[in-house]
């Protein structure tokens, strides 16, 4: 068979070595690998399943790995699938992932992931257009794929993260992870590269002897590298310096593996100037670096792996399509027991075993992937990582074509990203027309008063429009109308009748309490939501509407909930407590009693007429619109003065310290020179006090609240010390800046 069109296994001699072997040796090698093998065991010995339990007893291995020994000696064919591109390219690399995924790379540079035992296709993407995939390693970020001259890292979903190339990467063949972020790459060349995959930089380059590296394995102390000359070199992981050399085969090396203190190799030997498969497995003790007794097998070994859940089990795979499990500690000859892989005449080119050793994966040159499993419930990993899947597509509601009741609005509208829909009118045939506002009566404009950029006016009598109402015109059919009967346009249009029908949902509900009061009343009958309400049966309950508005202003609510001071009657503290009650009630009714009690104690609120008695509130002559506007302005000013003072003191801390220093300097000067204030007799102070009172009284005629405030400030001036006066002036300056 001509091997130029087939993917060579890792242990097959590289092209530069094939010319040195001679034509006769290459022809014999092709004949042997093509199926004309000598000393092939009889078919009965290959297919007899009764020979397997005699050599392997699963019950004896339960102490090593409980529950995992069941059925390991009897693998059965689970499934076989044709991989992507299998009609043109063979499978060149296989590896199991920690996310219950099996990754396959073919000789056409394509990578495909399969999920679970059913081999469902997970993702498929192209890594290189011309070069074959020679090895793959799953990492935390994704999957590393090595080709002849590049190293590619892709997400498990298929998106490429980076593609690394270097002039030193000429004939790469193998790689191994030396740390979670560094990878060591080698091949049929004299340069070995260590790469940092996070920073995308080469850490170092190490020279290795000819013919390079074909296989990498690692142990606790060494990094083992096998080459095509039949040798295995043991390198120090820190310095990458060769410590030991094991001359395993005099031909070439096909595969090797190690577990604990044992290193086992398989390969080819040169006999009579011809390359033949060596049916002896070379065994080395890593403690003393010496060869032990070789193990003779009945098949031509090409791949081998330790069954790591046992301490002495080794799996051998031939390229012709058989695999066998042997005991490395047994002194007796290996029994003639093996299992076939139905490759339909193709060669096994890749092999891997899962973490639990329940599943085996074989790839052949015909593009097929074969999966074998053991036990009743085989799994890839004992504790698998969660696998990320694509978001499920939303299923549309089924609608029959003859269904006339289902609206077309249940079908989502798909708007084009570029361009317009077919139902859109062209620009030259369409124009934007806005609805004209209703004209305002001239009488309203004439009597309107503007305050804070908002105009207020009283509706004139006979305008036909009530508060928050507009007429709803219903066109009467002239043909169907009868003479002498007319339907008014609205209740307001009935002559002088001022009665307006209020809908039931907006009418005031009269609450009738029992002897227990609020505790016995079922508020959930009227409020079935989680939004809390305020009790209206207490004095000054007209504030409830604005309290609800302030509660839904999130920045204000957060600021008041975090406010706390030592003032006895603080509206900001009471508002914060009330908002906390509204948050925690979840639909129950709250009372603003504490807030209203503090509100009644403020003199400015009483002076502005915001505090109503029970008799005044029941009268209908109170202008609630103007009252609630005055209440809003007062509350905003009061909250600003209470909640903002603490912030101002903190922000002006440095200014106060500077003012205190200046006050101390002034006090020192006053000690040296008596001030004019000390020479003034007490009688003059009383006159100043009376002048201040008289002046405040004259100003109170224009604005009562402002005059009272200035009078209080004048009193405070006389009662504070000079250094406190300086601090007060500084605080006022900070307040004006804020």
C-alpha positions in Angstrom: 0.0 0.0 0.0 1.2 3.5 -0.8 1.4 5.5 2.5 1.9 8.9 0.8 -1.8 9.5 0.7 -2.5 8.2 4.2 -1.9 9.9 7.6 1.1 8.3 9.3 0.9 7.5 13.0 3.2 9.2 15.4 5.6 6.3 15.7 5.9 5.8 11.9 9.3 6.9 10.6 9.2 10.5 9.4 9.8 11.3 5.7 13.4 12.3 6.2 14.1 8.8 7.8 12.3 6.8 5.1 15.0 7.6 2.6 17.7 6.2 5.0 15.9 2.9 5.6 16.3 1.7 2.1 13.7 0.6 -0.5 13.7 -3.0 0.7 13.0 -2.1 4.3 10.2 0.2 3.3 8.6 -2.4 1.0 8.6 -4.9 3.8 7.2 -2.4 6.2 4.3 -1.6 3.8 3.6 -5.3 3.3 3.5 -6.0 7.0 1.3 -3.0 7.8 -1.0 -3.8 4.8 -2.2 -6.9 6.5 0.3 -9.7 5.5 1.4 -10.2 9.0 3.3 -13.3 10.1 2.4 -15.4 13.1 -1.2 -14.1 13.1 -3.2 -15.9 15.8 -6.0 -18.1 14.7 -9.5 -16.5 14.4 -10.9 -18.7 17.2 -8.4 -17.3 19.7 -9.3 -13.8 18.7 -13.0 -14.1 19.1 -13.3 -16.5 22.1 -14.7 -14.4 24.9 -14.3 -17.1 27.5 -10.5 -16.7 27.6 -10.8 -13.1 29.0 -12.2 -13.8 32.4 -9.6 -16.5 33.1 -6.9 -13.9 33.1 -8.7 -10.9 34.4 -11.0 -11.2 37.4 -12.8 -7.9 38.0 -13.7 -8.8 41.6 -10.0 -8.9 42.6 -9.6 -5.2 41.6 -12.4 -3.6 43.6 -9.9 -2.4 46.2 -8.1 -0.2 43.8 -11.2 1.7 42.4 -14.6 0.6 43.8 -17.2 0.2 41.2 -15.0 0.8 38.2 -13.8 -2.8 37.7 -17.2 -4.0 36.4 -16.9 -5.1 32.8 -13.6 -3.5 32.0 -12.4 -6.8 30.4 -15.4 -7.0 28.2 -15.6 -3.9 26.0 -18.4 -3.9 23.5 -18.8 -1.9 20.3 -21.0 1.1 21.2 -21.2 3.2 18.0 -19.3 4.1 14.9 -19.8 7.4 13.0 -18.3 9.0 9.9 -16.6 12.2 11.0 -16.7 15.5 9.1 -14.6 15.2 6.0 -14.2 11.4 6.6 -14.9 10.8 2.9 -11.7 12.5 2.0 -9.4 12.5 5.1 -8.6 10.1 7.9 -8.7 10.6 11.6 -5.3 11.8 12.9 -5.9 12.8 16.5 -8.3 12.0 19.4 -8.6 13.3 22.9 -11.2 13.2 25.7 -12.3 16.4 27.4 -13.4 17.1 31.0 -16.8 18.3 29.8 -18.0 14.9 28.4 -16.7 15.8 25.0 -14.6 13.8 22.6 -12.5 15.8 20.2 -11.4 14.6 16.7 -8.9 16.1 14.3 -8.4 14.8 10.8 -5.6 15.0 8.2 -7.5 17.8 6.4 -7.0 20.3 9.3 -10.6 20.0 10.6 -11.7 19.6 14.3 -15.0 18.2 15.4 -16.4 17.8 19.0 -18.8 15.0 19.9 -21.0 15.0 23.1 -21.8 12.0 25.2 -22.0 8.3 24.4 -24.4 8.9 21.6 -21.7 10.9 19.7 -23.9 13.9 19.1 -22.1 16.6 17.1 -21.2 19.4 19.4 -19.2 21.8 17.2 -17.1 21.6 14.0 -14.6 24.1 12.7 -11.5 24.4 10.4 -8.1 25.0 12.0 -5.8 24.8 8.9 -6.6 24.5 5.2 -3.7 22.2 4.2 -2.0 20.8 7.3 -3.2 17.8 9.4 -4.0 17.9 13.1 -1.3 16.1 14.9 -2.3 16.5 18.5 -5.0 18.2 20.6 -5.1 19.2 24.3 -8.2 20.5 26.1 -7.5 23.5 28.4 -9.7 25.7 30.5 -10.1 28.3 27.8 -10.8 26.0 24.9 -8.9 23.4 22.8 -5.3 23.6 21.6 -4.7 22.1 18.1 -1.2 21.5 16.8 -0.4 21.2 13.1 2.8 21.0 11.2 3.7 24.7 11.5 1.0 26.3 13.7 -0.6 26.2 17.1 -4.3 27.1 17.2 -6.4 27.8 20.3 -10.2 27.9 19.8 -13.2 28.1 22.1 -15.2 24.9 22.5 -17.9 26.7 20.5 -15.6 27.0 17.5 -14.4 30.7 17.7 -10.7 31.0 17.2 -8.7 32.8 20.0 -5.3 32.9 18.5 -3.1 31.2 15.8 0.6 31.1 16.7 3.4 30.7 14.1 7.1 30.9 14.5 10.1 30.4 12.1 11.3 27.6 14.4 8.1 25.6 13.9 9.0 23.6 10.8 7.9 20.0 11.5 6.0 20.0 14.8 4.7 16.7 16.0 3.8 16.7 19.8 3.1 19.0 22.7 2.5 18.8 26.5 1.3 21.2 29.1 4.0 22.1 31.6 1.7 24.4 33.6 -1.8 25.7 33.3 -0.5 28.6 31.1 2.6 27.2 29.3 2.9 24.5 26.7 6.0 22.7 25.4 6.1 21.8 21.7 8.5 19.6 19.8 8.8 17.7 16.5 11.1 16.2 13.9 13.5 19.1 14.4 16.3 20.1 16.8 14.3 22.9 18.4 11.8 22.6 21.3 9.7 25.7 22.1 8.1 26.6 25.4 5.2 29.1 24.9 3.1 31.2 27.3 -0.4 30.9 25.9 -1.7 33.8 28.0 0.9 36.4 26.9 1.5 34.8 23.5 5.2 34.9 23.8 8.0 32.4 23.6 9.6 31.7 27.0 12.6 29.8 25.7 14.0 27.5 22.9 15.9 24.4 23.8 18.2 22.4 21.5 17.6 18.7 21.3 19.6 16.1 19.4 18.6 14.5 16.2 16.0 13.4 15.2 14.0 15.5 17.6 10.8 14.5 19.5 7.8 12.5 18.4 6.0 11.8 21.7 5.8 13.7 25.0 4.8 12.1 28.3 5.3 13.5 31.8 5.9 12.0 35.3 6.4 13.5 38.7 10.1 14.1 38.1 10.7 14.1 34.3 9.4 15.1 31.0 9.9 12.1 28.8 10.4 12.5 25.0 10.5 9.7 22.5 12.0 10.0 19.0 12.0 8.0 15.8 15.4 6.5 16.6 13.9 4.3 19.3 15.2 6.3 22.2 13.4 7.8 25.2 15.1 10.9 26.8 14.2 12.1 30.3 14.4 15.9 30.7 14.4 18.0 33.8 11.2 20.1 33.8 12.9 23.2 35.2 16.0 23.3 32.9 14.9 21.0 30.1 18.3 19.3 30.3 18.5 15.6 29.4 19.2 13.6 32.5 18.8 10.0 31.2 18.5 8.2 27.9 16.8 4.9 27.4 17.6 2.9 24.3 14.4 1.0 23.9 14.3 -0.2 20.2 17.0 -0.3 17.5 14.5 0.7 14.8 12.0 3.4 15.6 9.5 4.2 18.4 5.7 4.0 17.9 4.4 4.8 21.3 5.2 4.6 25.1 3.4 5.4 28.4 4.4 5.5 32.0 2.6 5.0 35.3 4.2 5.1 38.8 7.7 3.7 38.4 7.1 1.8 35.1 7.8 3.0 31.6 6.7 0.7 28.8 7.5 1.2 25.1 6.6 -0.4 21.8 8.1 0.1 18.4 10.1 -1.4 15.5 13.3 -3.3 15.2 15.8 -3.6 12.4 16.4 -7.3 11.6 18.4 -8.4 8.6 18.3 -4.8 7.2 14.5 -4.9 7.4 12.1 -3.0 9.7 9.7 -5.3 11.6 7.3 -4.7 14.3 8.7 -5.6 17.7 6.3 -7.9 19.6 8.1 -7.4 22.8 7.2 -4.4 25.0 10.2 -2.9 26.7 9.7 -2.2 30.4 11.9 0.1 32.5 12.1 0.8 36.2 12.2 4.6 36.7 13.8 4.3 40.1 17.0 2.7 38.9 16.8 3.5 35.2 17.2 -0.1 34.2 15.4 -2.4 31.9 13.2 -5.2 33.2 12.0 -8.4 31.6 10.1 -7.5 28.4 6.5 -8.5 27.9 5.7 -10.7 24.9 2.3 -10.1 23.1 0.6 -11.7 20.2 -0.5 -8.6 18.2 1.6 -6.0 16.5 1.6 -3.0 18.9 1.2 0.5 17.6 -0.4 2.3 20.6 -0.4 1.6 24.3 -2.0 3.2 27.3 -2.0 2.3 31.0 -5.4 1.7 32.5 -4.7 4.1 35.3 -7.5 3.0 37.6 -5.4 -0.2 38.1 -1.7 -0.4 39.0 -0.8 -3.2 36.6 -3.1 -3.1 33.5 -1.9 -2.0 30.1 -4.0 -1.7 26.9 -2.3 -2.6 23.6 -3.7 -1.5 20.2 -2.5 -2.7 16.8 -2.8 -0.8 13.6 -4.6 -3.7 12.0 -7.7 -3.3 14.3 -7.2 -5.4 17.5 -6.7 -4.3 21.1 -5.7 -6.3 24.1 -5.5 -5.8 27.9 -2.4 -7.3 29.6 -1.1 -7.6 33.2 2.4 -6.1 33.6 3.0 -8.0 36.8 2.1 -11.4 35.6 5.0 -13.8 35.1 2.9 -16.2 32.9 2.7 -15.7 29.2 -0.1 -13.4 27.9 -3.2 -15.5 27.0 -4.5 -15.3 23.4 -7.4 -12.9 24.2 -8.1 -9.8 22.1 -11.0 -7.9 20.8 -11.4 -6.6 17.2 -12.3 -3.2 15.9 -14.4 -3.3 12.6 -12.5 -0.9 10.5 -13.5 -2.4 7.1 -9.9 -2.8 6.0 -8.7 0.7 7.2 -5.8 1.2 9.6 -6.1 2.5 13.2 -4.4 5.9 13.2 -5.3 7.3 16.6 -6.5 6.0 20.0 -7.4 7.5 23.4 -9.0 6.3 26.6 -11.4 8.3 28.9 -10.6 9.4 32.4 -12.8 6.6 34.0 -11.4 4.0 31.5 -15.1 3.1 30.7 -14.9 4.4 27.1 -12.3 3.8 24.3 -12.1 5.8 21.1 -10.4 4.6 17.9 -9.9 6.6 14.7 -9.1 5.0 11.4 -7.7 6.1 8.0 -11.1 5.6 6.4 -12.6 8.6 8.3 -14.6 6.6 10.9 -14.7 7.1 14.7 -15.3 3.9 16.7 -16.4 4.0 20.3 -16.2 1.0 22.8 -17.6 1.0 26.3 -17.7 -1.3 29.3 -20.2 -1.6 32.1 -23.9 -0.9 32.3 -23.6 2.9 32.8 -20.3 4.1 31.2 -19.3 7.7 31.6 -16.4 9.9 30.3 -15.6 11.6 33.6 -16.3 10.8 37.2 -17.0 14.5 38.0 -17.6 16.2 34.6 -17.5 20.0 34.1 -20.7 21.6 32.8 -20.9 21.7 29.1 -22.0 25.0 27.5 -24.7 24.6 24.9 -26.3 27.1 22.5 -29.4 29.0 23.6 -32.6 27.1 22.6 -34.6 28.7 19.9 -38.0 30.1 20.9 -40.8 28.1 19.4 -43.6 30.2 17.7 -47.2 29.7 18.5 -48.9 27.3 16.1 -51.7 29.0 14.1 -53.8 27.2 11.5 -54.1 28.8 8.2 -57.9 28.8 8.4 -58.0 30.2 11.9 -59.8 33.5 11.8 -59.8 34.2 15.5 -56.1 34.3 16.3 -54.7 37.8 15.8 -51.7 38.2 13.5 -50.0 40.2 16.3 -48.9 36.9 18.0 -46.4 36.5 15.1 -43.2 38.5 16.0 -42.3 41.2 13.5 -38.9 40.7 11.8 -37.5 44.1 11.0 -34.7 44.3 8.4 -31.3 45.5 9.5 -30.7 47.4 6.3 -33.3 48.9 4.1 -37.0 49.3 4.5 -40.0 47.0 4.6 -42.3 46.6 1.5 -45.2 48.2 3.4 -43.3 51.4 4.1 -44.4 54.4 2.0 -41.7 56.2 0.0 -40.5 59.6 1.4 -42.0 61.6 -1.5 -45.5 60.3 -0.8 -45.5 60.7 3.0 -45.1 63.5 5.4 -45.2 63.9 9.2 -48.4 65.6 10.4 -48.7 66.4 14.1 -52.0 66.8 15.9 -52.9 70.4 16.5 -53.4 71.3 20.2 -56.8 72.5 21.3 -56.9 76.3 21.3 -56.9 78.0 24.8 -59.7 80.4 25.6 -58.7 84.1 25.6 -60.4 84.5 29.0 -58.1 81.9 30.5 -55.0 83.5 29.0 -56.0 86.9 30.3 -56.6 85.7 33.9 -53.5 83.4 34.0 -50.8 83.9 36.6 -47.3 82.6 35.9 -45.3 81.2 38.8 -42.1 79.3 38.3 -42.6 79.1 34.6 -46.0 77.5 35.1 -49.2 79.3 34.3 -52.3 79.0 36.6 -55.8 80.1 35.7 -59.3 79.4 36.8 -61.7 77.8 34.4 -64.4 80.4 33.4 -68.0 79.6 34.0 -69.9 78.0 31.2 -66.8 76.8 29.4 -68.2 73.3 29.2 -65.0 71.7 30.4 -64.4 70.3 33.9 -61.2 69.6 35.7 -59.2 67.0 33.8 -62.0 66.5 31.3 -62.5 67.1 27.6 -65.7 66.6 25.6 -66.2 63.4 23.8 -68.1 64.2 20.6 -70.3 61.4 19.3 -71.5 62.0 15.8 -75.3 61.4 15.6 -76.7 59.6 12.6 -79.2 61.9 10.9 -81.1 59.1 9.3 -81.6 57.1 12.5 -82.2 60.1 14.8 -85.7 61.0 15.9 -87.1 64.5 16.2 -87.5 65.9 19.7 -84.9 63.5 21.2 -81.3 64.3 21.5 -78.4 62.8 23.5 -76.2 65.3 25.2 -72.5 65.1 24.4 -71.4 64.9 28.1 -73.0 65.2 31.5 -71.8 68.8 31.6 -73.9 69.7 28.7 -77.2 69.3 30.6 -77.9 73.0 31.0 -77.1 74.2 34.6 -76.8 70.8 36.1 -73.3 70.8 37.8 -73.4 67.1 38.7 -70.6 65.0 37.2 -70.7 61.2 37.4 -67.5 59.9 38.9 -66.6 56.3 38.0 -66.9 53.8 40.8 -63.3 52.9 40.8 -62.4 56.5 41.5 -65.0 57.2 44.2 -64.0 57.6 47.8 -64.4 54.4 49.8 -65.9 54.7 53.2 -64.1 52.3 55.5 -66.1 51.0 58.4 -64.0 49.7 61.2 -65.0 47.3 63.9 -64.0 47.5 67.6 -60.5 46.2 66.8 -59.9 49.0 64.3 -57.3 48.5 61.6 -56.3 45.1 62.8 -59.7 43.6 61.9 -60.1 45.3 58.5 -59.3 43.4 55.3 -57.4 45.8 53.2 -56.4 43.1 50.7 -60.0 43.1 49.5 -59.3 46.6 47.9 -55.6 46.3 47.3 -54.4 43.0 45.7 -51.0 44.3 44.8 -47.7 44.6 46.7 -47.8 48.4 46.8 -48.6 49.8 50.2 -51.2 52.5 50.8 -51.6 55.3 53.4 -54.4 55.6 55.9 -56.8 58.5 55.1 -58.8 58.6 58.3 -56.4 60.8 60.2 -56.0 64.6 60.2 -54.0 66.3 57.4 -54.4 63.2 55.2 -54.2 65.4 52.2 -50.5 64.9 52.3 -50.7 61.3 51.4 -50.7 61.8 47.6 -47.5 63.8 47.7 -45.9 61.4 50.2 -46.5 58.6 47.6 -45.0 60.7 44.9 -41.9 61.4 47.0 -41.6 57.7 47.8 -41.3 56.8 44.1 -38.4 59.3 43.5 -35.6 56.8 44.0 -32.7 59.1 44.7 -34.7 61.0 47.3 -36.0 57.8 48.8 -32.4 56.4 49.1 -31.1 59.6 50.6 -33.9 59.8 53.2 -33.5 56.1 54.2 -29.8 56.8 54.9 -30.5 59.9 56.9 -30.3 59.9 60.7 -29.8 62.8 63.1 -30.4 63.6 66.8 -33.0 66.3 66.2 -36.3 65.7 68.1 -38.7 66.6 65.3 -37.0 66.0 62.0 -39.1 65.6 58.9 -36.3 63.9 57.0 -36.0 61.2 59.7 -39.8 60.7 59.8 -39.9 60.5 56.0 -37.2 57.8 56.1 -39.1 55.8 58.7 -42.3 56.1 56.6 -40.5 55.0 53.4 -39.1 52.0 55.3 -42.6 51.0 56.4 -43.9 51.3 52.8 -41.1 49.0 51.7 -41.8 46.3 54.3 -45.6 46.2 54.3 -46.0 44.5 50.9 -49.6 45.7 50.2 -50.7 46.5 53.8 -51.9 49.9 54.8 -49.5 52.3 56.7 -50.2 55.4 58.8 -48.2 58.6 58.5 -49.0 59.5 62.1 -45.4 60.1 63.2 -44.7 62.2 60.2 -47.8 64.4 60.7 -47.1 64.8 64.4 -43.6 66.2 63.6 -45.1 68.2 60.7 -47.6 70.0 63.1 -44.7 70.9 65.5 -42.9 73.1 62.9 -43.9 76.7 63.3 -43.4 77.5 59.6 -46.0 74.9 58.6 -48.6 76.5 60.9 -47.7 80.0 59.7 -48.2 79.0 56.0 -51.6 77.4 56.9 -50.5 73.9 56.0 -51.7 72.4 59.3 -55.5 71.9 59.1 -57.8 71.0 62.0 -60.4 68.3 61.7 -63.2 70.8 61.1 -61.3 72.7 58.4 -60.5 69.5 56.5 -64.1 68.5 56.3 -65.2 71.8 54.8 -65.2 72.1 51.0 -64.1 75.7 50.8 -60.4 74.8 51.2 -58.4 75.2 47.9 -56.6 71.9 47.9 -54.7 72.7 44.7 -53.0 75.7 46.2 -52.6 74.0 49.5 -50.7 71.0 48.0 -48.5 73.3 46.0 -47.5 75.3 49.1 -46.9 72.0 51.0 -44.6 70.7 48.2 -42.5 73.9 48.3 -42.3 73.8 52.1 -41.3 70.1 52.2 -38.6 70.5 49.5 -37.1 73.4 51.4 -37.3 71.7 54.7 -35.7 68.4 53.5 -33.0 70.4 51.8 -32.2 72.3 55.0 -32.2 69.1 57.2 -30.7 66.5 54.9 -28.2 68.8 53.2 -26.8 70.3 56.4 -24.9 67.2 57.4 -23.4 67.0 54.0 -22.4 70.6 54.1 -20.7 70.3 57.5 -18.7 67.3 56.1 -17.8 69.1 52.9 -16.8 72.3 54.7 -14.8 70.7 57.4 -11.6 72.3 56.1 -13.3 75.7 55.9 -14.4 75.4 59.5 -10.9 74.5 60.6 -9.5 77.6 58.8 -12.2 79.7 60.4 -11.4 78.4 63.8 -7.8 79.3 63.4 -8.8 82.8 62.2 -11.1 83.2 65.3 -8.3 82.3 67.6 -6.1 84.9 66.0 -8.8 87.5 66.4 -9.3 86.6 70.0 -5.6 87.0 70.7 -5.7 90.5 69.2 -8.7 91.4 71.3 -6.8 90.4 74.5 -4.2 93.0 73.6 -6.7 95.7 72.6 -10.2 96.0 74.0 -12.9 95.8 71.4 -15.7 98.4 70.8 -18.3 95.8 71.8 -16.8 95.5 75.3 -16.9 99.3 75.8 -20.5 99.6 74.9 -22.8 99.6 77.9 -25.5 97.0 78.3 -28.2 99.6 77.7 -27.0 100.1 74.1 -27.3 96.4 73.5 -30.9 96.5 74.5 -31.5 99.4 72.1 -29.9 97.3 69.3 -32.1 94.5 70.3 -35.2 96.7 70.1 -34.1 98.1 66.8 -33.7 94.6 65.4 -37.1 93.6 66.7 -38.7 96.7 65.2 -37.0 96.2 61.9 -38.1 92.5 61.8 -41.6 93.6 62.6 -41.7 96.0 59.7 -40.5 93.3 57.3 -43.1 90.8 58.6 -45.8 93.0 57.1 -44.5 92.1 53.6 -43.5 88.5 54.3 -44.5 87.0 57.6 -42.3 83.9 57.4 -39.2 85.7 56.2 -39.5 88.4 58.9 -39.8 85.8 61.6 -36.7 83.9 60.3 -34.6 87.2 60.3 -35.8 88.0 63.8 -34.7 84.6 65.1 -31.3 85.1 63.4 -30.9 88.5 65.0 -31.6 87.0 68.4 -29.0 84.3 67.7 -26.4 86.9 66.8 -26.7 88.5 70.2 -26.5 85.2 72.1 -23.5 83.6 70.4 -19.8 84.3 71.0 -17.5 86.1 68.5 -15.7 82.8 67.5 -19.1 81.1 67.0 -20.2 84.0 64.9 -17.3 83.5 62.6 -18.2 79.8 62.2 -21.8 80.7 61.4 -20.8 83.1 58.7 -18.6 80.4 57.1 -21.4 77.9 57.2 -23.7 80.3 55.5 -21.1 80.9 52.8 -20.9 77.1 52.2 -24.7 76.9 52.1 -24.9 79.6 49.5 -22.3 77.8 47.4 -24.1 74.5 47.7 
